[in-house]
Amino acid sequence: MIKRLANGKWFTSRVSSSSLFEIVYNRMGPNIQTELRSLFVKLCDDDTPMVRRAACQQLGQFASVVDYKS
């Protein structure tokens, strides 16, 4: 579901997805965690300013659940 939202055509779906990463990250396996990190970076570099702002607002919370060795 997060993949669909993060890759959505409308910016509202991408904004919504940014708050879900921290919730599901630790429940996923290593391969999916890598993919989630890549999707989050993509949101931080999105063309739409509202998406970038939402991702940056969630960055600290997402970083707190990511293992520093990842």
ABEGO torsion letter per residue (X at the ends): XAAAAAABABAAAAAAAAAAAAAAAAABBAAAAAAAAAAAAAAAABABAAAAAAAAAAAAAAAAABBAAX
